Amino acid sequence: MKLFIEGYPVSINKLTDDDLKNLQDHYLPMILNGKDDDEPSVGLARVSKNYSQNYDDTEFFTKFNDTVLPNPYIQSYIDSFLFQFMYSIEITTWYNVYNKFDHQQLHNHIGTNVPAFSCVVILRQPNHGAGQLVFRQPNLSNHLKYLELDPWDNYPNIYKPPMEEGTIIIFPSCLEHYVFYNQHNEQRVIFASNIIVKRTDIKRT
């Protein structure tokens, strides 16, 4: 499924059952190790813990990258832009573990060596209250409410994609998003990637 949020094209799809199971079987035992790696700070709101491909040059993220980069996932999304030039793709991945009360603040993924796109894969989602990825979409919502044309809030100022294990969400890296608090005792695990697309038909000085 492809939709537009604030004019930005967002892809929301599911991994195949085999891809999801292979990633879960490979990564979850290593990441969770059968227990919480921190005791939750009861009553406090913490940002989720993460480990990134940037921290270490090990092969830890190779299986994930090799699974999501080809068609029908990341490559299919990039192909939909019909770029009429040669390009290369670089992908940098990390994972986040959300214990109870963990969250992510409003942010985007624009930074050094700017990625064109970003990707989120839900690897473990205990239930709907264990954290929700949210995209902001205030423009139309504010406009209709100002004109008193949305009395029942049919056009809210946020969009909440389905949070199901295996969901893969791909979006332009400038699109702002955040994550609700995990209100569940079990841990939530997601993998995320920044996708750098570089033109190979121009010479940079």
Secondary structure, 3 states (H helix, E strand, C coil): CEEEECCEEEEEEECCHHHHHHHHHHHHHHHHCCCCCCCCCCCCCEECEEEEHHHCCCCCCHHHHHHHCCCCCHHHHHHCCCCCCCEEEEEEEEEEEECCCEEEEEECCCCCCCCCEEEEEEEECCCCCCCCEEEECHHHHHHHHHCCCCCCCCCCCEECCCCCCCEEEEEECCCCEEECCCCCCCCEEEEEEEEEEEECCCCCC
